[in-house]
Amino acid sequence: MKMEINPLLMSLMCMSICVSLVSSVRFDELFQPSWASDHVVFEGEVLKLKLDSYSGSGFESKSKYLFGRTTVQIKLVQGDSAGTVTAFYMSSDGPKHHEFDFEFLGNTTGEPYSVQTNVYVNGVGNREERLSLWFDPSQDFHAYSILWNQHQVVFMVDQTPIRVFSNKEHKGVAYPKDQPMGVYSSIWNADDWATQGGRVKTNWAHAPFVASYKGFEIDGCDCPVTTTAVENAVKCSSTGERKYWWDEPMMSELSLHQSHQLMWVRANHMIYDYCTDVSRFPVFPVECDHRR
Ligand SMILES: *[C@@H]1O[C@H](CO)[C@@H](O)[C@H](O)[C@H]1NC(C)=O
């Protein structure tokens, strides 16, 4: 007797296998330690970055990417994290580099973390925003993502957008779209500025400070170091038959639901917005048109 295989069952099996393959991508397929590899340790499926009085630590993607989305799940330093900064970011190389930053600023036990985001274009940053979160990020893993396409850079926390840097080239604002970027994370001592404006220092008696990671994902257009800028630009643009999902029309701006989420975050969790800092920017930054 011939065995009949139900095609629906086949596709269901494939779906579950394919999905689990994607979500279980191992750290070392995408990333490698970049700094103090003895402070970068695996415990089961969880990667830990440690900071003590000798050193901080960090990891970086093996490749660089032009557009796409990266997500990691992070559980931040528990208890006393004052003076520490844990960063998750994308960056290109060189003096005119682009950079998209999440910086988690620690605090004394029981006091809330803040999340600072920043965007550098052609080497120029000074676009800090600071938020509180609607949960304690040291209690559990939460997903932090950066989506980047021709139209926008979106910072997301558990899929809720907390910041959008839109392409405003039509208003003369430079937009990052020409340099492949790597994905990075690190933990270091920043007690000169991080916690309560630098007033609270790192208490080394509480070291090591440990940030935990899992769920590493990068879904982007891979740009190996051996390819030229022109080749990358061609390879990573959606033309003709080839369409990257992040170039679909619906990815060029937030959905209505997402814009409501963003409005809620800004109304309830904003601590600092460079766009409204008149003493620092007497001349209104052009990209801030809607916020003063
Ligand atoms: C730390 O806690 C204080 C007091 O609740 C708060 O004002 C501050 O924004 C928190 N975050 C940082 C990074 O200092």
The ligand as an SDF file (V2000), in Angstrom:
LIG
                    3D

 14 14  0  0  0  0  0  0  0  0999 V2000
   16.1730   57.3370   38.0680 C   0  0  0  0  0  0  0  0  0  0  0  0
   15.2200   57.5850   39.0820 O   0  0  0  0  0  0  0  0  0  0  0  0
   14.9460   58.9680   39.2880 C   0  0  0  0  0  0  0  0  0  0  0  0
   14.0060   59.0860   40.4820 C   0  0  0  0  0  0  0  0  0  0  0  0
   12.8440   58.2900   40.2690 O   0  0  0  0  0  0  0  0  0  0  0  0
   14.3750   59.5640   38.0170 C   0  0  0  0  0  0  0  0  0  0  0  0
   14.1900   60.9620   38.1880 O   0  0  0  0  0  0  0  0  0  0  0  0
   15.3360   59.3270   36.8450 C   0  0  0  0  0  0  0  0  0  0  0  0
   14.7530   59.7790   35.6420 O   0  0  0  0  0  0  0  0  0  0  0  0
   15.6320   57.8410   36.7380 C   0  0  0  0  0  0  0  0  0  0  0  0
   16.5020   57.5040   35.6120 N   0  0  0  0  0  0  0  0  0  0  0  0
   17.7660   57.9160   35.4550 C   0  0  0  0  0  0  0  0  0  0  0  0
   18.4670   57.3650   34.2930 C   0  0  0  0  0  0  0  0  0  0  0  0
   18.3320   58.6760   36.2000 O   0  0  0  0  0  0  0  0  0  0  0  0
  1  2  1  0
  1 10  1  0
  2  3  1  0
  3  4  1  0
  3  6  1  0
  4  5  1  0
  6  7  1  0
  6  8  1  0
  8  9  1  0
  8 10  1  0
 10 11  1  0
 11 12  1  0
 12 13  1  0
 12 14  2  0
M  END
$$$$
